[in-house]
Amino acid sequence: MHKEELLELHQMFYDIKTYYQTLNPALKFTEYTALNILPNDLNRSKLEHKYAIFILGAEIGAAMKEIETISSRGIPERMHMLADHTLKEIEAERSHS
């Protein structure tokens, strides 16, 4: 996936986050917020955006369990697994720089 496509996906997830926060203002998305990576941060690496997407996806999945009645049980866990894998990629990339 190209960086531009990741940025678009990041923006879509961010819009979903915003939507869920309008439904439930108590949702904080603390793990994603702590990353301090927004969809328009063009200076951040492709891997950093990928990691942010997975973290945000995990928190969106958790929010879905609170707000929606659909089954979203495995989403947060799977997104965290993908985020962990991506974090290892980031660390490997940094150690080779």
C-alpha positions in Angstrom: 0.0 0.0 0.0 1.3 3.4 -0.9 1.7 6.1 1.8 -1.0 8.2 0.2 -3.4 5.3 0.5 -2.4 4.8 4.1 -3.1 8.5 4.8 -6.5 8.1 3.3 -7.3 5.0 5.4 -6.0 6.8 8.5 -8.3 9.7 7.7 -11.3 7.3 7.4 -10.5 5.6 10.7 -10.1 9.1 12.3 -13.6 10.1 10.9 -15.1 6.9 12.4 -13.4 7.8 15.7 -15.0 11.2 15.6 -18.4 9.7 14.8 -18.2 7.4 17.8 -17.2 10.2 20.0 -20.3 12.1 19.0 -22.4 9.1 20.0 -20.5 8.7 23.3 -18.4 11.7 24.4 -16.9 9.6 27.2 -14.8 7.7 24.6 -11.3 8.9 24.8 -9.2 6.7 22.5 -6.3 7.2 24.9 -3.8 4.9 23.3 -4.3 6.4 19.8 -4.2 10.0 21.2 -0.9 9.2 23.1 0.7 8.4 19.7 0.3 12.0 18.6 0.0 11.0 15.0 -2.8 12.5 12.9 -3.8 11.7 9.3 -2.4 15.0 8.1 1.1 14.4 9.6 2.8 14.0 6.3 6.3 14.0 7.9 5.5 10.8 9.8 6.7 7.5 8.2 4.5 5.1 6.4 5.0 2.5 9.2 4.1 5.1 11.9 0.8 5.7 10.1 0.2 2.0 9.7 0.8 1.5 13.4 -1.6 4.4 14.3 -4.3 2.8 12.0 -4.0 -0.5 13.9 -4.1 1.1 17.3 -7.1 3.3 16.3 -8.8 0.2 14.8 -8.4 -1.6 18.0 -10.0 1.3 20.0 -12.7 1.6 17.4 -13.5 -2.1 17.8 -13.7 -1.6 21.6 -16.0 1.4 21.1 -18.2 -0.7 18.7 -18.7 -3.2 21.5 -20.0 -0.4 23.8 -22.2 1.3 21.3 -23.4 -1.2 18.7 -25.1 -4.5 19.3 -23.2 -6.3 16.5 -20.5 -8.8 17.4 -17.1 -7.2 17.2 -15.4 -9.4 19.8 -12.2 -10.2 17.9 -11.5 -6.9 16.3 -9.6 -5.1 19.1 -7.4 -8.2 19.8 -6.6 -8.7 16.1 -5.8 -5.0 15.6 -3.5 -5.0 18.6 -1.7 -8.1 17.1 -1.2 -6.2 13.8 0.0 -3.1 15.7 2.5 -5.1 17.7 3.9 -6.6 14.4 4.1 -3.1 12.9 5.8 -1.7 16.0 8.5 -4.4 15.5 8.9 -3.2 11.9 9.3 0.4 13.1 11.9 -0.6 15.6 13.8 -2.7 13.1 13.8 0.2 10.6 15.1 2.6 13.2 17.9 0.2 14.3 19.1 0.0 10.7 19.2 3.7 10.2 
